[in-house]
Amino acid sequence: MSKSELSGTDTGTTAGYDLHIFVCTNKREASTRPSCGNMNSEALRAQLKTWLGQRVKNDPKAQALRVRVNASGCLDYCEQGVAVAIYPLGELQLHVQMNVPDSIEAIKSKIEAEVQRLILSRQSDSE
């Protein structure tokens, strides 16, 4: 990625993503403090990545969206379960747990709502 893309200056291409999900995957090996990486956050990231990729791929209206699910370093909320940040919402979801289906569905619901908002926003921009 070029410096101008990182800074957001116009180079004829658009920098960034329409929807960017960060899943904390930080692991603390020799610590009594919990860490997201020790709570299956990599599996959560992989599941969200697969689900979102399929969600966008299977919807012609969503295919133009630039989406990404990334591993992140420590978001400093490990004591509260796996932390997931959703941008552009600027929301931090805590207590996300792989072994709790309602927890996974809640985060997917937030992401789905943002996908729908982005689709509607694109449609109104093109009218």
For each residue, the residues with C-beta under 8 A, 3 or more apart:
1: 5 6 15
2: 5 6 11
3: 6 7
4: 7 9 10 11 15
5: 1 2 8 11 13 15 16
6: 1 2 3 15
7: 3 4 15
8: 5 15 16
9: 4
10: 4
11: 2 4 5
12:
13: 5
14: 66
15: 1 4 5 6 7 8
16: 5 8 20 66
17: 20 66 67 68 87
18: 65 66 67 88 118
19: 52 65 66 67 68 86 87 88 111 114 115 118
20: 16 17 67 68 70 86 87 88
21: 48 52 67 68 69 70 84 85 86 87 111
22: 70 71 72 75 84 85 87
23: 36 41 44 45 48 69 70 71 72 82 83 84
24: 36 37 41 71 72 73 74 75 77 78 82 83 84
25: 36 37 41 42 45 71 72 73
26: 35 36 37 72 73 74 75 78
27: 35 37 38
28: 31 33 34 35 37 38 78
29:
30:
31: 28 35
32:
33: 28 78 79
34: 28 38 39 78 79
35: 26 27 28 31 38 39 74 78
36: 23 24 25 26 39 41 74 75 78 81 82 83
37: 24 25 26 27 28 41 42
38: 27 28 34 35
39: 34 35 36 78 81 82 97 98
40: 43 44 82 98 99
41: 23 24 25 36 37 44 45 71 82
42: 25 37 45 46 71
43: 40 46 47 98
44: 23 40 41 47 48 82 84 96 98 104
45: 23 25 41 42 48 49 69 70 71
46: 42 43 49 50
47: 43 44 50 51 98 104
48: 21 23 44 45 51 52 69 84 107 108 111
49: 45 46 52 53 69
50: 46 47 53 54
51: 47 48 54 55 108
52: 19 21 48 49 55 56 67 69 111
53: 49 50 56 57 67
54: 50 51 57 58
55: 51 52 58 59 62 112 115
56: 52 53 59 62 63 65 67 115
57: 53 54 63
58: 54 55
59: 55 56 62 63 119
60: 63
61: 119 122 123
62: 55 56 59 65 115 118 119
63: 56 57 59 60
64: 122
65: 18 19 56 62 115 118 119 122
66: 14 16 17 18 19
67: 17 18 19 20 21 52 53 56 115
68: 17 19 20 21
69: 21 23 45 48 49 52
70: 20 21 22 23 45
71: 22 23 24 25 41 42 45
72: 22 23 24 25 26 75 85
73: 24 25 26
74: 24 26 35 36 78
75: 22 24 26 36 72 78 83 85 92
76: 83
77: 24 80 81 83 92 94
78: 24 26 28 33 34 35 36 39 74 75 83
79: 33 34
80: 77 83 94 95
81: 36 39 77 94 95 96 97 103
82: 23 24 36 39 40 41 44 94 95 96 97 98
83: 23 24 36 75 76 77 78 80 92 93 94 96
84: 21 22 23 24 44 48 92 93 96 107
85: 21 22 72 75 90 91 92 93
86: 19 20 21 89 90 91 92 93 110 111 114
87: 17 19 20 21 22 90
88: 18 19 20 114
89: 86 110 114
90: 85 86 87
91: 85 86 110
92: 75 77 83 84 85 86
93: 83 84 85 86 96 106 107 110
94: 77 80 81 82 83
95: 80 81 82 103
96: 44 81 82 83 84 93 103 104 106 107
97: 39 81 82 100 103 104
98: 39 40 43 44 47 82 103 104
99: 40
100: 97 103 104
101: 104 105
102: 105 106
103: 81 95 96 97 98 100 106 107
104: 44 47 96 97 98 100 101 107 108
105: 101 102 108 109
106: 93 96 102 103 109 110
107: 48 84 93 96 103 104 110 111
108: 48 51 104 105 111 112
109: 105 106 112 113
110: 86 89 91 93 106 107 113 114
111: 19 21 48 52 86 107 108 114 115
112: 55 108 109 115 116
113: 109 110 116 117
114: 19 86 88 89 110 111 117 118
115: 19 55 56 62 65 67 111 112 118 119
116: 112 113 119 120
117: 113 114 120 121
118: 18 19 62 65 114 115 121 122
119: 59 61 62 65 115 116 122 123
120: 116 117 123 124
121: 117 118 124 125
122: 61 64 65 118 119 125 126
123: 61 119 120 126 127
124: 120 121 127
125: 121 122
126: 122 123
127: 123 124
